[in-house]
Amino acid sequence: MSARRAACQGTLVISGNGVLHMTVNNAGDSWVTGTVEGSATAAGFTGQAVAWFGVENNAQNVVNHFIANATGTLSDGSSLRIHQEGQFTVSANGIPTVTRVTTTCG
């Protein structure tokens, strides 16, 4: 497997600084958002990245989503940009209705 393919199919790990916000209303609905930026690693890849995520929770469903962007270098010295985004939604009955993660590399 090429270094590019391994990095694009592997797990992107971001280590750095983050900010987390949480809001809860009187009905118990909640919203959590966060941003993290720092160094990024994946199989044969090192670089810098930023990611945003959010979780919304109410009596009807739970929605989790994220976006991450990384720019760096592969072990062979070539450059690579990684973009990941995804969503996971669960209904009030506990049934997953959306499960999606997309990775684009260039």
TORPA-4810 file (N, C-alpha, C, O; in nm, 3 decimals):
<nodes>
NODE_1_0.084_-0.117_0.000_0.000_0.000_0.000_0.089_0.124_0.000_0.188_0.129_0.073_M
NODE_2_0.055_0.222_-0.081_0.134_0.345_-0.088_0.117_0.427_0.040_0.019_0.412_0.113_S
NODE_3_0.215_0.513_0.066_0.208_0.601_0.184_0.085_0.690_0.178_0.019_0.713_0.280_A
NODE_4_0.053_0.742_0.059_-0.064_0.829_0.042_-0.192_0.755_0.076_-0.278_0.807_0.148_R
NODE_5_-0.206_0.634_0.024_-0.328_0.557_0.050_-0.340_0.519_0.197_-0.448_0.525_0.255_R
NODE_6_-0.227_0.481_0.259_-0.229_0.444_0.401_-0.272_0.562_0.488_-0.352_0.545_0.580_A
NODE_7_-0.221_0.682_0.459_-0.258_0.801_0.537_-0.404_0.837_0.517_-0.472_0.876_0.612_A
NODE_8_-0.453_0.823_0.395_-0.592_0.860_0.364_-0.692_0.760_0.419_-0.807_0.796_0.445_C
NODE_9_-0.653_0.637_0.437_-0.745_0.536_0.488_-0.731_0.514_0.638_-0.812_0.444_0.698_Q
NODE_10_-0.629_0.572_0.697_-0.604_0.551_0.840_-0.675_0.653_0.927_-0.757_0.732_0.879_G
NODE_11_-0.644_0.650_1.053_-0.702_0.740_1.152_-0.618_0.866_1.161_-0.496_0.858_1.177_T
NODE_12_-0.680_0.983_1.152_-0.613_1.111_1.169_-0.620_1.149_1.317_-0.729_1.161_1.373_L
NODE_13_-0.504_1.168_1.380_-0.497_1.204_1.521_-0.444_1.347_1.532_-0.340_1.379_1.475_V
NODE_14_-0.517_1.432_1.605_-0.476_1.571_1.625_-0.445_1.591_1.773_-0.528_1.561_1.859_I
NODE_15_-0.326_1.640_1.801_-0.284_1.668_1.940_-0.250_1.816_1.949_-0.164_1.864_1.876_S
NODE_16_-0.317_1.887_2.039_-0.288_2.030_2.051_-0.378_2.097_2.151_-0.409_2.041_2.256_G
NODE_17_-0.420_2.217_2.118_-0.503_2.300_2.204_-0.646_2.299_2.155_-0.672_2.293_2.035_N
NODE_18_-0.740_2.306_2.249_-0.880_2.305_2.210_-0.965_2.394_2.298_-0.924_2.437_2.406_G
NODE_19_-1.085_2.423_2.247_-1.184_2.501_2.318_-1.315_2.424_2.311_-1.350_2.371_2.206_V
NODE_20_-1.387_2.418_2.423_-1.513_2.345_2.430_-1.620_2.436_2.486_-1.598_2.506_2.585_L
NODE_21_-1.740_2.437_2.423_-1.853_2.515_2.469_-1.972_2.422_2.489_-1.991_2.328_2.412_H
NODE_22_-2.052_2.447_2.593_-2.171_2.366_2.617_-2.285_2.457_2.662_-2.267_2.548_2.742_M
NODE_23_-2.404_2.429_2.606_-2.525_2.501_2.643_-2.634_2.399_2.672_-2.651_2.303_2.596_T
NODE_24_-2.708_2.418_2.782_-2.822_2.332_2.815_-2.940_2.424_2.846_-2.927_2.518_2.924_V
NODE_25_-3.057_2.396_2.783_-3.175_2.478_2.811_-3.262_2.413_2.918_-3.228_2.306_2.968_N
NODE_26_-3.372_2.476_2.953_-3.460_2.427_3.060_-3.526_2.294_3.027_-3.569_2.223_3.118_N
NODE_27_-3.537_2.260_2.900_-3.596_2.132_2.859_-3.495_2.018_2.865_-3.529_1.902_2.844_A
NODE_28_-3.369_2.052_2.894_-3.266_1.950_2.898_-3.198_1.925_2.765_-3.113_1.837_2.754_G
NODE_29_-3.235_2.002_2.661_-3.166_1.992_2.532_-3.026_2.047_2.550_-3.005_2.142_2.626_D
NODE_30_-2.930_1.989_2.480_-2.793_2.038_2.496_-2.723_2.050_2.362_-2.755_1.980_2.265_S
NODE_31_-2.627_2.141_2.360_-2.542_2.164_2.244_-2.399_2.174_2.294_-2.370_2.249_2.386_W
NODE_32_-2.312_2.098_2.233_-2.170_2.101_2.267_-2.093_2.121_2.137_-2.116_2.050_2.039_V
NODE_33_-2.002_2.218_2.134_-1.916_2.237_2.019_-1.773_2.251_2.067_-1.747_2.294_2.179_T
NODE_34_-1.681_2.214_1.982_-1.541_2.224_2.016_-1.454_2.243_1.894_-1.491_2.204_1.783_G
NODE_35_-1.340_2.303_1.916_-1.239_2.322_1.811_-1.105_2.280_1.869_-1.074_2.311_1.984_T
NODE_36_-1.027_2.211_1.791_-0.891_2.173_1.832_-0.797_2.201_1.716_-0.833_2.182_1.600_V
NODE_37_-0.675_2.247_1.749_-0.573_2.268_1.646_-0.440_2.222_1.703_-0.415_2.232_1.823_E
NODE_38_-0.355_2.172_1.613_-0.225_2.127_1.658_-0.159_2.034_1.559_-0.188_2.038_1.440_G
NODE_39_-0.070_1.951_1.610_0.001_1.858_1.523_-0.090_1.741_1.486_-0.175_1.698_1.564_S
NODE_40_-0.071_1.691_1.364_-0.153_1.583_1.312_-0.065_1.467_1.269_0.043_1.487_1.213_A
NODE_41_-0.112_1.345_1.295_-0.043_1.225_1.249_-0.145_1.127_1.193_-0.259_1.119_1.238_T
NODE_42_-0.101_1.054_1.095_-0.175_0.941_1.038_-0.067_0.845_0.990_0.052_0.876_1.002_A
NODE_43_-0.103_0.732_0.937_-0.004_0.634_0.891_0.091_0.698_0.790_0.049_0.731_0.679_A
NODE_44_0.217_0.717_0.828_0.317_0.775_0.738_0.300_0.922_0.709_0.357_0.972_0.612_G
NODE_45_0.224_0.994_0.791_0.192_1.135_0.768_0.215_1.215_0.895_0.178_1.170_1.004_F
NODE_46_0.275_1.333_0.881_0.286_1.429_0.992_0.254_1.567_0.937_0.286_1.599_0.822_T
NODE_47_0.192_1.650_1.020_0.159_1.785_0.974_0.086_1.863_1.082_0.101_1.837_1.201_G
NODE_48_0.006_1.960_1.036_-0.074_2.047_1.122_-0.220_2.030_1.084_-0.252_2.003_0.968_Q
NODE_49_-0.309_2.046_1.182_-0.452_2.027_1.153_-0.538_2.113_1.243_-0.494_2.162_1.347_A
NODE_50_-0.662_2.131_1.199_-0.766_2.195_1.279_-0.893_2.113_1.260_-0.921_2.064_1.151_V
NODE_51_-0.970_2.098_1.368_-1.094_2.021_1.360_-1.202_2.092_1.441_-1.173_2.158_1.541_A
NODE_52_-1.326_2.077_1.397_-1.442_2.128_1.467_-1.540_2.013_1.485_-1.554_1.929_1.396_W
NODE_53_-1.606_2.008_1.599_-1.709_1.905_1.618_-1.826_1.964_1.694_-1.813_2.065_1.763_F
NODE_54_-1.941_1.899_1.679_-2.060_1.943_1.749_-2.148_1.826_1.784_-2.152_1.725_1.713_G
NODE_55_-2.220_1.839_1.895_-2.316_1.738_1.939_-2.443_1.813_1.981_-2.438_1.906_2.062_V
NODE_56_-2.555_1.772_1.925_-2.684_1.827_1.964_-2.767_1.712_2.019_-2.772_1.605_1.960_E
NODE_57_-2.832_1.735_2.132_-2.907_1.629_2.200_-3.040_1.685_2.247_-3.044_1.786_2.318_N
NODE_58_-3.150_1.618_2.207_-3.283_1.657_2.256_-3.369_1.532_2.265_-3.320_1.421_2.246_N
NODE_59_-3.497_1.548_2.294_-3.586_1.433_2.310_-3.611_1.359_2.179_-3.656_1.244_2.181_A
NODE_60_-3.582_1.421_2.066_-3.610_1.361_1.936_-3.491_1.286_1.877_-3.510_1.185_1.809_Q
NODE_61_-3.370_1.332_1.903_-3.252_1.268_1.843_-3.123_1.320_1.906_-3.123_1.413_1.988_N
NODE_62_-3.015_1.257_1.865_-2.881_1.302_1.900_-2.804_1.310_1.768_-2.804_1.215_1.690_V
NODE_63_-2.739_1.423_1.744_-2.662_1.442_1.621_-2.519_1.476_1.659_-2.495_1.568_1.737_V
NODE_64_-2.422_1.402_1.603_-2.280_1.428_1.620_-2.223_1.456_1.482_-2.253_1.383_1.388_N
NODE_65_-2.141_1.560_1.468_-2.078_1.585_1.339_-1.943_1.651_1.360_-1.916_1.710_1.464_H
NODE_66_-1.858_1.639_1.256_-1.723_1.694_1.267_-1.668_1.728_1.129_-1.715_1.676_1.027_F
NODE_67_-1.569_1.815_1.128_-1.491_1.848_1.009_-1.346_1.862_1.055_-1.319_1.924_1.158_I
NODE_68_-1.253_1.804_0.979_-1.111_1.816_1.010_-1.033_1.841_0.882_-1.064_1.782_0.779_A
NODE_69_-0.934_1.928_0.889_-0.845_1.955_0.776_-0.701_1.949_0.824_-0.666_2.007_0.927_N
NODE_70_-0.618_1.878_0.749_-0.477_1.865_0.784_-0.392_1.887_0.660_-0.431_1.850_0.549_A
NODE_71_-0.276_1.947_0.680_-0.177_1.966_0.574_-0.044_1.919_0.629_-0.005_1.957_0.739_T
NODE_72_0.027_1.837_0.551_0.154_1.788_0.600_0.234_1.715_0.496_0.216_1.734_0.376_G
NODE_73_0.323_1.628_0.545_0.419_1.558_0.461_0.411_1.409_0.486_0.397_1.363_0.600_T
NODE_74_0.420_1.333_0.377_0.424_1.187_0.387_0.567_1.142_0.414_0.661_1.219_0.401_L
NODE_75_0.581_1.017_0.452_0.714_0.962_0.483_0.807_0.965_0.362_0.929_0.962_0.378_S
NODE_76_0.752_0.971_0.239_0.837_0.979_0.119_0.873_1.123_0.082_0.938_1.145_-0.020_D
NODE_77_0.830_1.222_0.164_0.864_1.362_0.141_0.760_1.439_0.061_0.771_1.562_0.052_G
NODE_78_0.662_1.374_0.005_0.560_1.445_-0.072_0.456_1.508_0.021_0.436_1.461_0.134_S
NODE_79_0.391_1.613_-0.027_0.293_1.683_0.055_0.155_1.619_0.038_0.126_1.555_-0.063_S
NODE_80_0.071_1.639_0.140_-0.063_1.580_0.138_-0.157_1.669_0.218_-0.121_1.720_0.324_L
NODE_81_-0.280_1.687_0.167_-0.388_1.754_0.238_-0.495_1.650_0.265_-0.532_1.574_0.176_R
NODE_82_-0.545_1.647_0.388_-0.649_1.552_0.427_-0.770_1.632_0.476_-0.756_1.722_0.559_I
NODE_83_-0.888_1.598_0.424_-1.013_1.659_0.469_-1.105_1.545_0.511_-1.130_1.453_0.433_H
NODE_84_-1.155_1.550_0.634_-1.250_1.450_0.682_-1.373_1.521_0.734_-1.365_1.628_0.794_Q
NODE_85_-1.487_1.461_0.709_-1.611_1.513_0.766_-1.706_1.397_0.788_-1.702_1.297_0.716_E
NODE_86_-1.790_1.412_0.889_-1.880_1.302_0.918_-1.997_1.342_1.005_-2.000_1.450_1.064_G
NODE_87_-2.093_1.250_1.012_-2.213_1.271_1.092_-2.262_1.136_1.143_-2.255_1.035_1.072_Q
NODE_88_-2.310_1.136_1.265_-2.372_1.017_1.326_-2.497_1.064_1.397_-2.488_1.143_1.491_F
NODE_89_-2.613_1.017_1.354_-2.740_1.059_1.411_-2.816_0.938_1.465_-2.823_0.834_1.399_T
NODE_90_-2.872_0.952_1.585_-2.949_0.846_1.648_-3.087_0.901_1.681_-3.100_1.010_1.735_V
NODE_91_-3.192_0.824_1.647_-3.330_0.866_1.674_-3.362_0.853_1.823_-3.283_0.798_1.900_S
NODE_92_-3.478_0.903_1.861_-3.524_0.893_2.001_-3.542_0.748_2.043_-3.540_0.718_2.163_A
NODE_93_-3.558_0.657_1.947_-3.571_0.514_1.976_-3.436_0.444_1.986_-3.430_0.323_2.007_N
NODE_94_-3.327_0.520_1.972_-3.194_0.461_1.980_-3.147_0.396_1.851_-3.050_0.320_1.852_G
NODE_95_-3.214_0.426_1.740_-3.179_0.366_1.611_-3.091_0.464_1.532_-3.132_0.578_1.510_I
NODE_96_-2.971_0.421_1.489_-2.888_0.507_1.405_-2.961_0.534_1.273_-3.004_0.441_1.205_P
NODE_97_-2.973_0.661_1.237_-3.038_0.698_1.111_-2.939_0.752_1.009_-2.965_0.747_0.889_T
NODE_98_-2.826_0.803_1.054_-2.720_0.849_0.965_-2.587_0.808_1.025_-2.560_0.835_1.142_V
NODE_99_-2.505_0.742_0.946_-2.368_0.709_0.986_-2.281_0.734_0.864_-2.286_0.659_0.767_T
NODE_100_-2.200_0.841_0.868_-2.123_0.877_0.750_-1.992_0.942_0.790_-1.990_1.034_0.872_R
NODE_101_-1.883_0.895_0.732_-1.752_0.959_0.744_-1.692_0.959_0.604_-1.686_0.856_0.537_V
NODE_102_-1.647_1.077_0.559_-1.588_1.091_0.427_-1.448_1.148_0.443_-1.427_1.244_0.517_T
NODE_103_-1.353_1.089_0.374_-1.216_1.139_0.373_-1.177_1.171_0.229_-1.196_1.089_0.139_T
NODE_104_-1.122_1.291_0.209_-1.071_1.332_0.078_-0.925_1.370_0.094_-0.889_1.446_0.184_T
NODE_105_-0.842_1.318_0.007_-0.699_1.349_0.013_-0.653_1.410_-0.120_-0.703_1.373_-0.227_C
NODE_106_-0.561_1.501_-0.112_-0.511_1.562_-0.235_-0.374_1.620_-0.216_-0.317_1.675_-0.310_G
</nodes>
